[in-house]
Amino acid sequence: MKYLLATLVFMTLMTSKIIFDFNKDSSIKKWRIVNDGVMGGLSVGSFTLSPDGHGLFAGKISLENNGGFSSVRYRFDKLQVTKDSYIGIQLKGDGKDYQFRVKDNAGNYYSYTTTFPTTGEWEEIKILLRDMYPSFRGRKLDQPNFSKDHIEEIVFLIGNKRTEHFKLLIDNIALHQS
């Protein structure tokens, strides 16, 4: 009984805000692809809705012309966060590693970054904002980890330093905080 009560209190204190919930009717026109072509690379990535209504980030990474990454980003109205906030992502990867990035200000030149593995199965990835480190062009910056009070952009990026095809299905992305 004590465990049930403690769980109910904890669940009541947690709040969730859906950042994006994909379905067959979702408009994905605010999602933007940025490939390494901005620096001369030849990687190709796309973002579409799958037949089942999931966000589908897929393509091929090329290392030619100093390339090596593809990303998809989504900007939204500022969401307030706390020091204990985390992002929960329901997704199905292809067994490859991906980066997840956030920005507190979409105009910043740097992002806060973390890398997560995928299993090839549907799973929930939990990313604590405070564990995300600042980076720019793949280099970690000498600044503190994320400690801002809001976010306004998220990014999925693949750049594993090898030529490869990739496919990441996303069901939903939510901000959880206490």
Backbone as a chain_set.jsonl record, in Angstrom:
{"seq": "MKYLLATLVFMTLMTSKIIFDFNKDSSIKKWRIVNDGVMGGLSVGSFTLSPDGHGLFAGKISLENNGGFSSVRYRFDKLQVTKDSYIGIQLKGDGKDYQFRVKDNAGNYYSYTTTFPTTGEWEEIKILLRDMYPSFRGRKLDQPNFSKDHIEEIVFLIGNKRTEHFKLLIDNIALHQS", "coords": {"N": [[0.831, -1.196, 0.0], [1.955, 1.253, 0.809], [3.844, 1.574, -1.209], [2.184, 1.849, -3.476], [0.843, 4.225, -2.831], [3.021, 6.031, -2.72], [3.845, 5.871, -5.398], [1.578, 6.914, -6.702], [1.586, 9.559, -5.692], [4.026, 10.455, -6.735], [3.483, 10.225, -9.516], [1.474, 12.12, -9.742], [2.855, 14.45, -9.275], [4.525, 14.597, -11.48], [4.587, 16.054, -14.665], [3.645, 16.06, -18.085], [4.409, 17.11, -21.362], [3.495, 16.988, -24.614], [5.714, 17.11, -27.229], [5.803, 16.382, -29.906], [3.506, 14.31, -31.533], [3.26, 11.738, -33.59], [1.106, 10.78, -36.279], [-1.086, 9.437, -38.836], [-2.236, 11.743, -39.865], [-0.555, 13.805, -39.266], [1.069, 16.935, -39.641], [4.086, 17.528, -41.037], [5.513, 19.652, -41.934], [7.029, 21.571, -40.579], [9.313, 20.308, -39.808], [12.732, 20.088, -40.517], [15.245, 19.093, -42.757], [18.749, 18.891, -42.449], [21.594, 18.318, -44.054], [25.006, 17.159, -44.542], [25.719, 18.534, -46.798], [25.707, 21.251, -46.487], [28.264, 21.763, -45.894], [29.633, 20.833, -48.024], [29.449, 18.064, -48.197], [28.07, 14.8, -49.206], [25.943, 13.366, -48.178], [22.608, 12.051, -47.827], [19.473, 12.683, -46.582], [16.091, 12.182, -45.479], [12.813, 13.202, -44.385], [9.789, 11.89, -43.651], [6.321, 10.847, -43.434], [5.622, 7.618, -42.31], [3.833, 4.775, -43.741], [2.331, 3.863, -41.577], [2.019, 6.101, -40.063], [4.153, 7.157, -38.575], [6.943, 9.295, -37.765], [9.494, 9.315, -40.131], [12.802, 9.175, -40.446], [15.278, 8.89, -42.671], [17.92, 7.646, -44.812], [21.144, 7.98, -46.446], [24.437, 7.986, -45.346], [27.341, 9.595, -46.405], [30.853, 9.689, -46.64], [32.3, 11.099, -48.416], [33.846, 14.069, -49.761], [34.414, 15.259, -47.3], [32.122, 14.774, -45.819], [29.487, 13.361, -43.733], [27.175, 13.383, -42.086], [23.646, 13.53, -41.289], [20.698, 15.287, -40.466], [17.613, 16.02, -38.739], [15.465, 18.597, -37.824], [13.342, 20.308, -35.462], [11.557, 23.119, -34.669], [9.85, 24.949, -32.119], [7.375, 26.654, -30.083], [8.664, 28.139, -27.109], [9.309, 25.879, -24.454], [8.906, 25.514, -21.052], [11.3, 24.231, -18.752], [12.631, 22.178, -16.081], [15.238, 21.537, -13.63], [15.148, 18.823, -13.379], [13.954, 17.844, -15.629], [13.175, 15.647, -18.358], [13.458, 14.191, -21.64], [11.291, 12.054, -23.244], [11.241, 9.577, -25.664], [9.5, 7.722, -27.96], [10.488, 5.28, -30.079], [11.752, 3.513, -32.995], [14.651, 2.247, -33.933], [17.448, 1.333, -36.022], [19.429, -0.192, -34.987], [21.64, 1.373, -34.934], [23.699, 4.111, -33.657], [22.464, 7.266, -32.615], [22.332, 10.84, -32.413], [20.791, 13.058, -30.113], [19.689, 16.303, -29.894], [19.248, 19.475, -28.272], [18.144, 22.88, -28.19], [18.163, 25.832, -26.295], [17.79, 28.274, -27.29], [16.968, 28.898, -30.475], [18.582, 30.366, -32.144], [21.185, 30.069, -31.253], [24.591, 29.118, -31.867], [25.495, 26.677, -31.04], [24.56, 23.407, -29.773], [22.958, 21.379, -27.242], [23.903, 18.145, -26.5], [23.483, 14.567, -26.77], [24.225, 11.093, -27.125], [22.516, 8.196, -28.24], [21.935, 4.677, -28.263], [20.253, 2.415, -30.554], [17.986, -0.38, -30.716], [16.722, -1.762, -32.725], [14.198, -2.49, -32.201], [10.901, -1.388, -31.048], [11.091, 1.105, -28.608], [11.468, 3.056, -25.563], [13.279, 5.932, -25.227], [14.975, 7.675, -22.765], [16.027, 10.853, -21.934], [17.867, 12.785, -19.899], [17.838, 16.213, -19.489], [19.797, 17.655, -18.081], [22.051, 16.095, -18.379], [22.988, 16.542, -20.879], [25.52, 17.734, -23.027], [27.225, 20.729, -24.159], [27.863, 21.308, -27.609], [29.518, 21.923, -30.748], [29.617, 21.551, -34.151], [30.384, 18.867, -33.825], [32.25, 18.941, -31.8], [32.949, 18.964, -28.361], [32.16, 21.587, -26.18], [33.8, 23.822, -23.886], [31.976, 24.341, -21.607], [29.297, 24.471, -19.186], [27.035, 21.627, -18.682], [23.613, 21.286, -19.88], [21.52, 23.664, -18.402], [19.424, 25.364, -18.573], [16.249, 27.219, -18.625], [14.311, 26.689, -20.455], [13.383, 25.144, -23.629], [13.548, 25.204, -27.242], [14.038, 23.934, -29.598], [14.538, 20.781, -31.147], [16.641, 18.093, -32.256], [17.419, 15.339, -34.32], [20.208, 13.436, -35.156], [22.467, 11.709, -37.26], [25.715, 10.514, -37.421], [28.085, 8.679, -37.62], [30.689, 8.42, -38.441], [31.064, 6.738, -40.652], [30.259, 5.262, -43.813], [26.909, 4.6, -44.395], [23.554, 3.279, -44.528], [20.519, 4.519, -43.078], [17.723, 4.374, -40.784], [15.183, 5.635, -38.919], [12.389, 5.405, -36.99], [9.885, 7.384, -35.516], [7.604, 7.664, -32.924], [6.487, 9.298, -30.834], [7.337, 12.289, -29.011], [8.058, 13.564, -25.903], [8.083, 15.972, -23.256], [8.997, 15.604, -19.968], [8.495, 16.496, -16.612], [9.06, 17.394, -13.175]], "CA": [[0.0, 0.0, 0.0], [2.846, 2.419, 0.836], [4.436, 1.699, -2.537], [1.147, 2.366, -4.354], [0.636, 5.622, -2.472], [4.204, 6.782, -3.159], [3.794, 5.923, -6.862], [0.521, 7.849, -7.078], [2.056, 10.909, -5.391], [5.054, 10.777, -7.727], [2.828, 10.406, -10.817], [0.727, 13.363, -9.688], [3.814, 15.55, -9.349], [5.118, 14.622, -12.813], [3.746, 16.547, -15.747], [4.174, 15.766, -19.412], [3.971, 17.963, -22.461], [3.838, 16.37, -25.89], [6.401, 17.985, -28.179], [5.226, 15.982, -31.198], [2.902, 12.984, -31.548], [3.056, 11.423, -35.001], [0.018, 9.926, -36.728], [-1.266, 9.53, -40.296], [-2.678, 13.082, -40.227], [0.415, 14.802, -38.78], [1.748, 17.838, -40.573], [5.515, 17.536, -40.714], [6.15, 20.708, -42.735], [7.964, 22.351, -39.758], [10.527, 19.512, -39.62], [13.697, 20.48, -41.549], [16.449, 18.28, -42.946], [20.033, 19.555, -42.685], [22.614, 17.318, -44.361], [26.371, 17.677, -44.616], [25.859, 19.35, -47.996], [25.973, 22.624, -46.069], [29.721, 21.873, -45.802], [30.202, 20.172, -49.192], [29.27, 16.615, -48.152], [27.13, 14.193, -50.152], [24.94, 12.547, -47.493], [21.225, 12.331, -48.189], [18.497, 12.296, -45.575], [14.734, 12.675, -45.727], [11.883, 13.046, -43.272], [8.449, 11.697, -44.184], [5.45, 10.026, -42.597], [5.561, 6.224, -42.759], [2.438, 4.372, -43.976], [1.651, 3.691, -40.289], [1.876, 7.399, -39.409], [5.296, 7.511, -37.734], [7.972, 10.102, -38.407], [10.508, 8.44, -40.706], [14.06, 9.837, -40.774], [16.015, 7.835, -43.357], [18.81, 8.09, -45.871], [22.463, 7.363, -46.563], [25.563, 8.83, -44.959], [28.531, 9.493, -47.251], [32.03, 10.366, -46.094], [32.947, 11.83, -49.503], [33.897, 15.54, -49.654], [34.412, 15.596, -45.868], [30.768, 14.666, -45.294], [29.349, 12.37, -42.69], [26.023, 13.473, -41.185], [22.324, 13.981, -41.704], [19.905, 15.626, -39.292], [16.279, 16.582, -38.9], [15.217, 19.466, -36.668], [11.981, 20.804, -35.261], [11.468, 24.285, -33.779], [8.52, 25.105, -31.542], [7.304, 27.696, -29.06], [9.459, 27.788, -25.931], [8.736, 25.049, -23.405], [9.611, 25.643, -19.772], [11.873, 23.0, -18.216], [13.213, 22.268, -14.746], [16.522, 20.838, -13.541], [14.891, 17.388, -13.429], [13.211, 17.499, -16.846], [13.759, 14.721, -19.326], [12.726, 13.955, -22.874], [10.961, 10.655, -23.507], [11.021, 9.397, -27.102], [9.109, 6.386, -28.41], [11.074, 5.156, -31.408], [12.301, 2.241, -33.459], [15.839, 2.503, -34.728], [17.98, 0.287, -36.887], [20.605, -0.734, -34.338], [22.734, 2.345, -35.011], [23.702, 5.21, -32.687], [21.973, 8.571, -33.069], [22.432, 11.938, -31.461], [19.627, 13.899, -29.859], [20.177, 17.629, -29.535], [18.269, 20.508, -27.945], [18.607, 24.262, -28.064], [17.295, 26.708, -25.508], [17.581, 29.405, -28.178], [17.19, 28.373, -31.822], [19.623, 31.161, -32.793], [22.525, 29.725, -30.764], [25.412, 28.361, -32.811], [25.769, 25.366, -30.46], [23.445, 22.614, -29.249], [23.246, 20.452, -26.153], [23.92, 16.886, -27.24], [23.739, 13.257, -26.192], [24.131, 9.999, -28.097], [21.779, 7.047, -27.734], [21.9, 3.525, -29.164], [18.932, 1.846, -30.842], [18.032, -1.845, -30.667], [15.993, -2.374, -33.832], [12.838, -2.736, -31.706], [10.273, -0.219, -30.453], [11.593, 1.333, -27.257], [11.416, 4.434, -25.083], [14.569, 6.512, -24.875], [14.83, 8.76, -21.788], [17.207, 11.713, -21.973], [17.864, 13.858, -18.907], [18.4, 17.438, -20.064], [21.003, 18.069, -17.345], [23.174, 15.268, -18.813], [23.367, 16.91, -22.241], [26.683, 18.615, -23.042], [27.232, 21.659, -25.288], [28.78, 20.962, -28.691], [29.419, 22.652, -32.005], [30.284, 20.82, -35.231], [30.93, 17.614, -33.337], [33.246, 19.131, -30.74], [32.425, 19.341, -27.053], [32.592, 22.919, -25.763], [34.185, 23.956, -22.479], [30.878, 25.039, -20.948], [28.518, 23.522, -18.37], [25.919, 20.897, -19.276], [22.347, 22.014, -19.972], [20.929, 24.132, -17.138], [18.539, 26.473, -18.955], [14.883, 27.064, -18.119], [13.382, 26.385, -21.548], [13.925, 24.647, -24.895], [12.708, 25.577, -28.376], [14.391, 23.168, -30.791], [15.088, 19.441, -30.983], [17.301, 17.596, -33.47], [17.958, 13.987, -34.412], [21.344, 13.479, -36.063], [23.303, 10.523, -37.372], [27.041, 10.847, -37.914], [28.915, 7.677, -36.952], [32.014, 8.366, -39.087], [31.147, 5.654, -41.626], [29.234, 5.216, -44.847], [25.855, 3.68, -43.957], [22.144, 3.63, -44.657], [19.904, 4.632, -41.753], [16.265, 4.459, -40.73], [14.705, 5.872, -37.56], [10.957, 5.681, -36.89], [9.572, 8.096, -34.276], [6.171, 7.657, -32.627], [6.172, 10.545, -30.146], [8.394, 12.934, -28.234], [7.397, 14.286, -24.808], [8.863, 16.577, -22.189], [8.512, 15.189, -18.649], [9.119, 17.275, -15.547], [8.404, 17.337, -11.863]], "C": [[0.869, 1.252, 0.0], [3.455, 2.661, -0.532], [3.436, 2.315, -3.51], [0.91, 3.851, -4.092], [1.799, 6.491, -2.949], [4.215, 6.93, -4.675], [2.742, 6.92, -7.326], [0.929, 9.295, -6.812], [3.08, 11.343, -6.431], [4.425, 11.063, -9.093], [2.051, 11.718, -10.862], [1.666, 14.563, -9.841], [4.469, 15.676, -10.716], [4.117, 15.197, -13.807], [4.439, 16.238, -17.062], [3.58, 16.736, -20.413], [4.431, 17.292, -23.752], [4.513, 17.42, -26.771], [5.913, 17.678, -29.586], [4.737, 14.55, -31.08], [2.544, 12.667, -32.994], [1.848, 10.524, -35.2], [-0.171, 10.165, -38.224], [-1.678, 10.927, -40.76], [-1.709, 14.182, -39.796], [0.943, 15.662, -39.918], [3.208, 17.907, -40.147], [6.251, 18.653, -41.449], [7.105, 21.583, -41.918], [9.247, 21.587, -39.435], [11.457, 19.805, -40.799], [14.896, 19.54, -41.568], [17.646, 19.206, -43.122], [21.065, 18.437, -42.852], [23.98, 17.981, -44.434], [26.652, 18.456, -45.893], [26.107, 20.816, -47.67], [27.473, 22.872, -45.954], [30.398, 21.15, -46.97], [30.014, 18.669, -49.237], [28.172, 16.13, -49.082], [26.083, 13.299, -49.491], [23.543, 12.996, -47.876], [20.325, 11.819, -47.074], [17.142, 12.849, -45.944], [13.907, 12.465, -44.464], [10.481, 13.02, -43.847], [7.59, 11.029, -43.116], [5.447, 8.616, -43.173], [4.096, 5.881, -43.043], [1.64, 4.193, -42.68], [1.508, 5.002, -39.515], [2.977, 7.739, -38.424], [6.203, 8.463, -38.5], [9.068, 9.169, -38.88], [11.689, 9.283, -41.18], [14.956, 8.756, -41.379], [16.923, 8.428, -44.42], [20.108, 7.324, -45.89], [23.525, 8.396, -46.211], [26.732, 8.527, -45.89], [29.666, 10.252, -46.58], [32.777, 11.168, -47.173], [32.841, 13.342, -49.28], [33.811, 16.011, -48.206], [33.014, 15.593, -45.268], [30.708, 13.692, -44.132], [28.169, 12.534, -41.751], [24.752, 13.854, -41.925], [21.546, 14.265, -40.432], [18.523, 16.102, -39.693], [15.978, 17.371, -37.633], [13.795, 19.99, -36.667], [12.023, 21.941, -34.25], [10.018, 24.47, -33.344], [8.543, 26.259, -30.552], [8.039, 27.212, -27.816], [8.656, 26.947, -24.947], [9.567, 25.211, -22.153], [10.101, 24.272, -19.321], [12.395, 23.266, -16.819], [14.533, 21.497, -14.742], [16.351, 19.325, -13.625], [14.142, 16.945, -14.684], [13.96, 16.474, -17.683], [12.846, 14.602, -20.536], [12.517, 12.445, -22.99], [10.596, 10.517, -24.973], [10.665, 7.94, -27.366], [9.598, 6.245, -29.843], [11.483, 3.728, -31.715], [13.459, 2.569, -34.378], [16.241, 1.284, -35.524], [19.24, -0.351, -36.298], [21.8, 0.201, -34.359], [22.615, 3.372, -33.88], [23.221, 6.489, -33.355], [22.283, 9.604, -31.999], [21.062, 12.579, -31.322], [20.174, 15.209, -29.351], [19.001, 18.532, -29.169], [18.959, 21.859, -27.976], [17.621, 25.009, -27.184], [16.946, 27.946, -26.326], [17.944, 28.943, -29.582], [18.289, 29.14, -32.564], [21.035, 30.859, -32.318], [23.286, 28.929, -31.815], [25.66, 26.941, -32.315], [24.473, 24.717, -29.983], [23.91, 21.864, -28.009], [22.959, 19.053, -26.696], [24.053, 15.671, -26.333], [23.607, 12.232, -27.305], [23.375, 8.851, -27.451], [21.84, 5.912, -28.756], [20.453, 3.134, -29.46], [19.081, 0.332, -30.967], [17.436, -2.513, -31.899], [14.561, -2.718, -33.461], [12.232, -1.414, -31.231], [10.744, -0.1, -29.012], [11.358, 2.791, -26.868], [12.819, 4.843, -24.657], [14.276, 7.649, -23.901], [16.13, 9.539, -21.739], [17.041, 12.828, -20.95], [18.532, 15.093, -19.515], [19.716, 17.818, -19.388], [22.242, 17.258, -17.729], [23.673, 15.64, -20.212], [24.487, 17.962, -22.217], [26.639, 19.541, -24.271], [28.266, 21.237, -26.335], [28.497, 21.817, -29.917], [30.255, 21.917, -33.035], [31.024, 19.58, -34.73], [31.966, 17.725, -32.236], [32.57, 19.594, -29.458], [33.02, 20.691, -26.662], [32.924, 22.928, -24.271], [33.179, 24.873, -21.781], [30.108, 24.01, -20.134], [27.456, 22.781, -19.195], [24.658, 21.759, -19.233], [21.827, 22.383, -18.586], [20.002, 25.318, -17.388], [17.128, 26.235, -18.426], [13.849, 26.842, -19.222], [14.147, 25.761, -22.727], [12.993, 25.1, -26.016], [13.116, 24.895, -29.682], [14.923, 21.802, -30.374], [15.643, 18.98, -32.326], [17.646, 16.125, -33.281], [19.059, 14.044, -35.463], [22.03, 12.12, -36.075], [24.614, 10.941, -38.019], [28.064, 9.95, -37.238], [30.283, 7.474, -37.602], [32.178, 7.143, -39.98], [30.016, 5.802, -42.645], [28.186, 4.192, -44.417], [24.479, 4.213, -44.33], [21.57, 3.714, -43.247], [18.402, 4.766, -41.873], [15.837, 4.546, -39.271], [13.224, 6.228, -37.622], [10.675, 6.313, -35.53], [8.058, 8.113, -34.091], [5.752, 8.938, -31.905], [7.372, 11.005, -29.328], [7.688, 13.774, -27.169], [8.423, 14.837, -23.832], [8.215, 16.186, -20.873], [9.246, 16.008, -17.606], [8.328, 17.142, -14.259], [8.36, 18.722, -11.26]], "O": [[0.575, 2.209, -0.715], [3.574, 3.804, -0.973], [3.791, 3.202, -4.285], [0.792, 4.64, -5.029], [1.586, 7.562, -3.517], [4.556, 7.996, -5.189], [2.991, 7.693, -8.251], [0.645, 10.171, -7.629], [3.016, 12.458, -6.948], [4.793, 12.034, -9.754], [1.978, 12.358, -11.911], [1.31, 15.565, -10.462], [4.927, 16.76, -11.077], [2.935, 14.853, -13.78], [5.666, 16.166, -17.135], [2.416, 17.127, -20.324], [5.624, 17.061, -23.948], [3.951, 18.484, -27.026], [5.641, 18.588, -30.369], [5.455, 13.678, -30.591], [1.625, 13.265, -33.555], [1.589, 9.624, -34.401], [0.512, 11.004, -38.81], [-1.489, 11.265, -41.929], [-2.013, 15.366, -39.946], [1.225, 15.172, -41.011], [3.518, 18.302, -39.023], [7.475, 18.611, -41.574], [7.927, 22.283, -42.509], [10.171, 22.152, -38.851], [11.023, 19.776, -41.95], [15.482, 19.235, -40.529], [17.571, 20.192, -43.856], [21.365, 17.707, -41.907], [24.095, 19.206, -44.392], [27.749, 18.994, -46.043], [26.659, 21.548, -48.493], [27.92, 24.019, -45.92], [31.599, 20.883, -46.918], [30.387, 18.042, -50.229], [27.44, 16.925, -49.672], [25.401, 12.544, -50.184], [23.315, 14.159, -48.206], [20.411, 10.657, -46.677], [17.043, 13.862, -46.637], [14.254, 11.663, -43.597], [10.028, 13.991, -44.452], [8.072, 10.69, -42.035], [5.288, 8.435, -44.38], [3.205, 6.621, -42.628], [0.419, 4.35, -42.677], [0.935, 5.014, -38.426], [2.756, 8.539, -37.515], [6.235, 8.446, -39.731], [9.529, 8.319, -38.118], [11.598, 10.005, -42.173], [15.35, 7.816, -40.689], [16.726, 9.557, -44.87], [20.189, 6.186, -45.426], [23.515, 9.522, -46.709], [27.071, 7.369, -46.132], [29.459, 11.328, -46.02], [33.768, 11.836, -46.877], [31.877, 13.83, -48.689], [33.203, 17.042, -47.92], [32.744, 16.325, -44.316], [31.734, 13.253, -43.614], [28.143, 11.89, -40.702], [24.781, 14.415, -43.021], [21.712, 13.569, -39.431], [18.292, 16.528, -40.825], [16.198, 16.894, -36.52], [13.141, 20.101, -37.704], [12.467, 21.759, -33.116], [9.085, 24.188, -34.096], [9.608, 26.78, -30.221], [8.036, 26.02, -27.507], [7.5, 27.242, -24.644], [10.789, 25.063, -22.184], [9.404, 23.271, -19.487], [12.581, 24.414, -16.415], [14.897, 20.877, -15.741], [17.314, 18.614, -13.915], [13.74, 15.787, -14.785], [15.19, 16.436, -17.714], [11.646, 14.87, -20.473], [13.458, 11.664, -22.848], [9.743, 11.248, -25.476], [11.432, 7.035, -27.038], [9.178, 6.996, -30.724], [11.552, 2.866, -30.839], [13.267, 3.103, -35.471], [15.475, 0.333, -35.677], [20.022, -0.973, -37.017], [22.866, -0.146, -33.851], [21.574, 3.487, -33.233], [23.535, 6.755, -34.516], [22.471, 9.272, -30.828], [20.28, 12.638, -32.272], [21.033, 15.227, -28.469], [17.898, 18.373, -29.692], [20.174, 21.971, -27.814], [16.407, 24.845, -27.306], [15.925, 28.589, -26.083], [19.104, 28.63, -29.851], [18.866, 28.615, -33.516], [21.997, 31.342, -32.916], [22.691, 28.155, -32.566], [26.009, 26.074, -33.116], [23.445, 25.373, -29.814], [25.109, 21.733, -27.762], [21.903, 18.809, -27.28], [24.659, 15.741, -25.264], [22.948, 12.484, -28.314], [23.56, 8.56, -26.27], [21.801, 6.151, -29.963], [19.542, 3.48, -28.708], [20.158, -0.174, -31.282], [17.625, -3.713, -32.098], [13.792, -3.185, -34.302], [12.951, -0.434, -31.034], [10.79, -1.091, -28.282], [11.089, 3.643, -27.715], [13.455, 4.183, -23.836], [13.425, 8.495, -24.175], [17.201, 8.97, -21.53], [16.191, 13.705, -21.103], [19.662, 15.019, -19.996], [20.65, 18.256, -20.059], [23.364, 17.676, -17.443], [24.68, 15.101, -20.672], [24.412, 18.947, -21.483], [26.077, 19.174, -25.303], [29.389, 20.86, -26.001], [27.403, 22.352, -30.096], [31.446, 21.684, -32.833], [32.141, 19.289, -35.157], [32.504, 16.714, -31.784], [31.73, 20.494, -29.469], [34.224, 20.914, -26.794], [32.387, 22.133, -23.499], [33.485, 26.009, -21.418], [30.248, 22.809, -20.362], [27.039, 23.244, -20.257], [24.645, 22.829, -18.624], [21.708, 21.528, -17.708], [19.821, 26.17, -16.517], [16.841, 25.184, -17.852], [12.649, 26.811, -18.952], [15.372, 25.839, -22.809], [11.81, 25.351, -25.789], [12.602, 25.234, -30.748], [15.653, 21.674, -29.391], [15.188, 19.408, -33.386], [18.106, 15.716, -32.215], [18.874, 14.626, -36.531], [22.159, 11.464, -35.042], [24.624, 11.633, -39.037], [28.825, 10.403, -36.383], [30.956, 6.476, -37.344], [33.265, 6.572, -40.072], [28.969, 6.385, -42.364], [28.524, 3.049, -44.109], [24.265, 5.421, -44.435], [22.069, 3.064, -42.329], [17.871, 5.2, -42.895], [16.098, 3.636, -38.483], [12.846, 7.229, -38.23], [11.168, 5.837, -34.508], [7.319, 8.525, -34.986], [4.787, 9.591, -32.302], [8.277, 10.236, -29.006], [6.827, 14.594, -27.487], [9.483, 14.25, -23.614], [7.02, 16.409, -20.677], [10.459, 16.199, -17.69], [7.137, 16.833, -14.243], [7.848, 18.897, -10.154]]}, "num_chains": 1, "name": "protein.A"}
